[in-house]
Amino acid sequence: MKKQAPQQEARKVGRRRVREDSVFRKELLREAVENLISGDLDAGRVNLRAFIKATVGFPALGNLTRVPDKSLMRMLGPHGNPHARNLLQIVRCLQDVEGVRLEIRLAASSMARRLSRSQNESRDVVNDLVRK
C-alpha cells in the first residue's frame, strides 16, 4: 500500500472538515469574500476554490452559474483573473448552496476613529477656550 504525501493527507483532512463542520464551512466562505473585498484577490481565490472543491464541486457550480467548470477552475486558479461579474455570480450561487446570506457592514477604519477622536478633542479645547 502506497503512503500518501503529507500535503495530500492535509488536503484530504481539510476537505473532510469543510464537508462535516458547517461552522467552519461558513467561516471559510465568509473569509473568502472578505479577502476579495479587502483586495487580497489571491487569498480570496484560494479560499473560494477550497470551499468549492470540498462542497458543491466545480461541475455542479458550472451548472448553477452557466459557466463551464474548466473556466471556473481557471478563474480561481493561481493565475486566474476573474471578472467581478463572475466572482459575484459564484458568491451568490455559493450562498444559495450553503443557505446563507453574507452582508457587508460599514466599519470605521482605525484612521477614521483616530480622526474622529482628534476632532472631538479639538472641539472640547475650543469649547473650553470660549467658556473662559
C-alpha atoms as one frame of an Amber mdcrd trajectory, in Angstrom:
protein
   0.000   0.000   0.000   1.383   3.378  -1.040   1.690   6.016   1.661   0.154
   9.443   0.872   2.318  12.524   0.892   1.730  14.794   3.930   0.403  17.574
   1.710  -2.192  15.288   0.112  -3.230  13.999   3.517  -3.614  17.572   4.825
  -5.826  18.494   1.864  -7.954  15.427   2.440  -8.399  16.274   6.135  -9.199
  19.906   5.261 -11.868  18.891   2.745 -13.386  16.487   5.227 -13.565  19.233
   7.859 -15.233  21.633   5.421 -17.796  18.971   4.491 -18.550  17.924   8.081
 -18.270  21.184  10.058 -20.927  23.685   8.968 -19.494  26.487  11.129 -16.043
  26.015   9.604 -17.574  25.848   6.114 -19.480  29.111   6.562 -16.406  30.786
   8.037 -14.323  29.727   5.044 -16.882  31.254   2.670 -17.072  34.437   4.756
 -13.289  34.723   4.847 -13.022  34.210   1.083 -15.471  37.032   0.417 -13.779
  39.264   2.994 -10.421  38.630   1.279 -11.890  39.644  -2.068 -13.481  42.809
  -0.688 -10.306  43.857   1.111  -8.310  43.476  -2.101  -6.498  40.201  -1.333
  -7.632  38.518  -4.538  -5.106  35.689  -4.263  -6.281  34.569  -0.814  -9.915
  35.040  -1.842  -9.475  32.809  -4.887  -7.648  30.139  -2.857 -10.387  30.089
  -0.207 -13.204  30.040  -2.779 -11.513  27.206  -4.644 -11.075  25.197  -1.415
 -14.700  25.809  -0.472 -15.974  24.742  -3.891 -13.805  21.617  -4.071 -14.936
  20.482  -0.615 -18.624  21.238  -1.072 -20.554  21.686  -4.298 -17.744  20.863
  -6.762 -16.853  22.663  -9.971 -19.148  20.674 -12.318 -22.249  21.444 -10.212
 -21.205  25.086  -9.777 -20.734  25.274 -13.542 -24.339  24.158 -13.986 -25.572
  26.725 -11.465 -23.594  29.625 -12.928 -23.852  28.503 -16.565 -20.076  28.930
 -16.769 -18.060  25.880 -17.871 -16.426  24.159 -14.902 -12.974  24.331 -16.543
 -13.366  28.119 -16.890 -14.324  28.370 -13.211 -11.233  26.362 -12.245  -9.008
  28.643 -14.333 -10.637  31.794 -12.892  -9.961  30.651  -9.352  -6.563  29.098
 -10.086  -3.158  30.597  -9.220  -3.028  32.741 -12.367  -6.760  33.417 -12.598
  -8.102  36.877 -13.189 -11.889  36.623 -12.906 -14.181  39.483 -13.805 -16.219
  40.967 -10.958 -19.432  39.736 -12.613 -18.174  36.136 -12.469 -16.938  36.427
  -8.881 -20.221  37.881  -7.703 -22.182  35.203  -9.544 -20.030  32.500  -7.930
 -20.504  34.014  -4.460 -24.270  34.301  -4.979 -24.531  30.647  -6.006 -22.351
  29.503  -3.097 -24.550  31.441  -0.673 -27.616  29.718  -2.136 -25.985  26.286
  -1.869 -24.901  26.939   1.721 -28.216  28.569   2.668 -26.634  31.773   3.984
 -26.650  35.470   3.098 -23.445  37.388   3.631 -23.803  41.076   4.487 -21.417
  43.953   4.234 -21.422  46.341   7.151 -19.670  49.648   7.340 -16.931  49.663
   9.950 -14.801  52.670  10.734 -11.142  52.145   9.987  -8.604  52.833  12.700
  -7.618  56.036  10.862 -11.231  57.251  10.795 -11.585  56.527  14.525  -8.389
  58.478  15.284  -9.576  61.423  13.186 -12.948  61.372  14.905 -11.304  61.354
  18.357  -8.959  64.169  17.416 -11.884  66.232  16.072 -13.770  65.676  19.343
 -10.703  66.661  21.364 -10.249  69.798  19.255 -13.888  70.719  19.739 -13.528
  70.277  23.512 -10.455  72.530  23.574 -12.264  75.214  21.559 -15.325  74.997
  23.825 -13.118  75.320  26.916 -11.400  78.388  25.462 -14.709  80.021  24.559
 -16.092  79.467  28.063 -13.088  81.114  29.728
